Amino acid sequence: MTGKAGKIEVDGVAKVFGDPQRGFRAIDKVDLTIADGEFICIVGPSGCGKSTLIRMFAGLEHPSEGQIRIAHDNPDRPVTAMIFQQESAFPWLTVADNAAYGLRASGTWKGAESQERVDYFLQKTGLYSFRDFRPDQLSGGMKQRLSIARAFATNPEVLLMDEPFAALDEQNKLIMQEELATLWEEFRSTVVFITHDLDEALNIGDRIVLLTRKPTTVQRIIELDQQRPRDLNDPELDRIRADLHATIGTDAEDDPGVASSK
């Protein structure tokens, strides 16, 4: 990590489901510091608890042990916004109303100023000409663009993304990665991005946090110093990719309880 101040501090975090003493220990003693404005990708074996960890960042789950501290530096901005893998657009609202929903629901809608902000992100994500459409008239990639537009419109200090592009084909996935990276370069929210796609992590992350099999902890953290856009055939990225594949594959094989859920 660079010398930037810690935006997210994870200190000895564990998550136990069921009885605190005899329940299922999904996450065990995670320590992690994420800098302000950093783009972190979290990878690990399927079923290791990636989604549980990011849900704790969002306040949707609570640690059984330890603490998660997220610095709230600007009271005029929400601390977090979250983008899920599953479609999250409201089917009864137009694209424009979906993009504006976060601002309206949080009570931070400021009339023309907020409308200008929503329109800006609809343009940035290529959705402005579809602003009067309903979600069922959009492709899968366009729906994920809408999720990104809505999240950035709320101007969160921390953007949490749980495998947002997993359901897309490879071409659309690459397009979405590029669009996300462009928006992040412009606005520099702190981003925590869960993915099972190592190329995705290598393409967009500042650092990759590798988790172990459950009970999950941090195995190691990989710094990515290559400038964006990145050449995924770069020999150093090839070496990192092969190492991650070998480590994650070994962890998954060693764990007979690994399931398709995260």
C-alpha positions in Angstrom: 0.0 0.0 0.0 1.1 3.6 -0.6 1.6 6.2 2.1 -2.1 7.3 1.8 -4.2 7.3 5.0 -6.3 4.2 5.7 -9.8 4.5 4.5 -10.9 1.1 5.6 -9.3 -0.6 8.6 -10.1 -4.3 9.2 -8.8 -5.4 12.6 -9.0 -9.1 13.6 -12.4 -9.6 12.0 -14.1 -13.0 12.3 -17.6 -14.2 11.3 -19.3 -17.2 12.9 -22.7 -18.4 11.8 -24.8 -20.0 14.5 -23.6 -20.6 18.1 -20.6 -18.3 18.8 -18.6 -21.3 20.3 -19.6 -24.2 18.1 -21.1 -22.5 15.0 -19.6 -22.4 11.5 -16.5 -20.1 11.4 -16.6 -18.7 7.9 -14.0 -15.9 8.4 -11.1 -16.0 10.9 -8.9 -13.0 12.0 -8.8 -10.9 8.8 -6.5 -7.9 9.1 -6.5 -5.4 6.2 -5.9 -1.7 5.5 -7.2 -0.1 2.4 -6.0 3.3 1.4 -8.2 6.3 0.5 -8.8 6.2 -3.3 -7.4 2.7 -3.7 -8.9 0.0 -6.0 -8.7 -3.3 -4.3 -9.6 -6.6 -5.8 -10.4 -9.6 -3.6 -10.0 -13.1 -4.9 -10.0 -16.6 -3.4 -11.4 -20.1 -3.7 -15.1 -20.4 -4.4 -17.0 -20.5 -1.1 -14.3 -18.9 0.9 -16.3 -16.0 2.2 -15.6 -13.1 -0.2 -19.2 -12.0 -0.3 -19.6 -12.3 3.5 -16.6 -10.0 3.9 -17.8 -7.3 1.5 -21.3 -7.5 3.1 -19.7 -6.7 6.4 -18.0 -3.6 4.8 -21.5 -2.6 3.7 -23.1 -3.1 7.1 -25.3 -5.9 5.8 -23.6 -8.4 8.0 -21.8 -7.7 11.3 -18.5 -9.2 12.5 -18.6 -11.8 15.3 -15.2 -10.6 16.4 -13.0 -7.7 15.6 -13.8 -4.3 14.0 -14.3 -2.7 10.6 -13.7 1.0 10.6 -14.5 3.1 7.5 -13.5 6.8 7.7 -16.4 9.1 6.8 -14.5 12.2 5.7 -17.4 14.2 4.1 -20.8 14.2 5.8 -22.4 15.4 2.5 -21.5 12.0 0.9 -22.7 8.6 1.7 -20.1 6.3 3.2 -20.7 3.3 0.9 -22.7 2.2 -2.1 -22.9 -1.4 -3.2 -23.3 -3.1 -6.6 -24.3 -6.7 -6.6 -23.9 -9.5 -9.2 -27.6 -9.9 -9.4 -29.8 -7.4 -11.3 -30.8 -4.6 -8.9 -32.8 -2.2 -11.0 -36.4 -1.5 -10.1 -38.5 -2.8 -13.0 -41.3 -0.2 -12.5 -38.9 2.7 -12.8 -37.3 4.2 -15.9 -33.6 4.2 -16.5 -33.4 7.8 -15.4 -35.5 7.2 -12.2 -33.4 4.1 -11.4 -30.2 6.2 -11.7 -31.7 8.9 -9.5 -33.0 6.5 -6.9 -30.1 6.5 -4.5 -30.1 10.3 -4.3 -33.8 10.5 -3.8 -33.9 7.6 -1.2 -31.1 9.2 0.9 -32.8 12.6 1.0 -29.9 14.2 -0.8 -31.8 15.1 -4.0 -31.0 18.8 -4.9 -33.3 19.4 -7.9 -31.6 20.6 -11.0 -28.1 20.0 -9.6 -28.8 16.4 -8.9 -30.6 15.9 -12.2 -27.5 17.2 -13.9 -25.4 14.7 -12.0 -27.6 11.8 -12.9 -27.6 12.8 -16.6 -23.8 13.1 -16.5 -23.4 9.5 -15.4 -26.1 8.3 -17.8 -24.0 9.9 -20.6 -20.8 8.4 -19.2 -22.2 4.9 -19.2 -23.9 5.2 -22.6 -27.4 5.2 -21.2 -28.6 8.7 -21.8 -30.5 7.9 -24.9 -32.2 5.1 -23.1 -33.2 7.2 -20.1 -37.0 6.7 -20.7 -36.7 2.9 -21.1 -37.6 0.3 -18.5 -35.0 -2.3 -17.3 -36.7 -5.1 -19.1 -35.9 -3.3 -22.3 -32.2 -3.4 -21.5 -29.5 -6.0 -22.1 -27.6 -7.5 -19.2 -24.6 -5.3 -19.8 -26.8 -2.2 -20.0 -28.4 -3.1 -16.6 -25.0 -3.3 -15.0 -24.1 0.1 -16.5 -27.2 1.4 -14.9 -26.1 0.0 -11.5 -22.8 1.8 -11.9 -24.4 5.0 -13.0 -26.7 4.9 -9.9 -23.8 4.2 -7.6 -21.6 6.9 -8.9 -24.4 9.4 -8.9 -24.7 9.1 -5.1 -21.0 10.0 -4.9 -20.0 7.4 -2.3 -16.7 7.6 -0.5 -16.4 3.8 -0.8 -17.8 1.7 -3.7 -18.4 -2.0 -3.0 -18.8 -4.3 -5.9 -19.6 -8.0 -5.5 -18.8 -9.8 -8.8 -20.7 -7.2 -10.8 -19.7 -8.5 -14.2 -19.7 -12.2 -13.6 -22.8 -12.8 -15.7 -21.6 -10.9 -18.8 -19.8 -12.4 -21.8 -16.1 -11.7 -22.2 -16.5 -8.8 -24.6 -19.0 -7.0 -22.5 -17.0 -7.7 -19.4 -13.9 -6.1 -20.9 -15.9 -3.1 -22.0 -17.4 -2.7 -18.5 -14.0 -3.0 -16.9 -12.7 -0.2 -19.1 -15.7 2.0 -18.3 -15.4 1.4 -14.6 -11.6 2.1 -14.6 -12.3 5.4 -16.5 -14.9 6.5 -14.0 -12.6 5.5 -11.1 -9.7 7.5 -12.5 -11.9 10.6 -12.7 -13.6 10.4 -9.3 -11.2 8.2 -7.2 -13.7 6.7 -4.8 -12.2 3.9 -2.8 -13.3 0.6 -4.5 -13.5 -2.9 -3.1 -14.1 -5.3 -5.9 -14.9 -9.0 -5.4 -14.1 -11.3 -8.4 -13.4 -14.9 -9.3 -11.9 -13.8 -12.6 -8.1 -13.4 -12.1 -7.7 -11.5 -15.4 -10.3 -9.0 -14.2 -8.4 -8.5 -11.0 -5.1 -8.1 -12.9 -6.6 -5.7 -15.3 -8.2 -3.2 -12.9 -6.8 -3.6 -9.3 -4.1 -1.6 -7.5 -3.7 -4.6 -5.2 -5.0 -8.1 -5.2 -6.0 -9.5 -1.8 -5.8 -13.3 -1.9 -8.0 -15.1 0.6 -7.5 -18.6 1.9 -10.2 -21.4 2.0 -12.6 -21.2 4.9 -12.2 -20.4 7.7 -11.0 -17.4 5.6 -8.1 -15.2 6.3 -5.7 -13.1 4.1 -3.1 -15.3 2.6 -1.1 -12.5 0.9 -1.5 -9.2 -0.9 -0.1 -8.6 -4.4 0.9 -5.1 -5.5 0.2 -4.2 -9.2 2.4 -1.4 -10.3 1.7 -1.6 -14.1 0.1 1.4 -15.6 -3.5 1.1 -17.0 -4.6 0.1 -19.5 -2.6 -3.1 -18.9 -1.3 -5.7 -21.3 -2.5 -9.0 -19.7 0.2 -10.8 -21.7 2.9 -8.9 -19.7 5.4 -11.5 -18.4 5.1 -10.3 -14.8 1.3 -10.4 -15.0 1.6 -13.9 -16.5 3.7 -15.0 -13.5 1.2 -13.5 -11.0 -1.7 -15.2 -12.8 0.0 -18.6 -12.8 0.9 -18.3 -9.1 -2.7 -17.3 -8.2 -4.2 -20.1 -10.2 -1.9 -22.6 -8.5 -2.7 -21.3 -5.0 -6.4 -21.0 -5.4 -6.6 -24.4 -7.2 -4.7 -26.1 -4.3 -6.9 -24.5 -1.7 -10.1 -25.5 -3.5 -8.9 -29.1 -3.9 -7.9 -29.3 -0.2 -11.4 -28.2 0.9 -14.1 -30.8 0.3 -16.7 -28.3 1.6 -16.1 -25.7 -1.1 -19.4 -24.9 -2.8 -20.5 -22.6 -5.5 -21.8 -20.0 -3.0 -19.4 -17.3 -2.0 
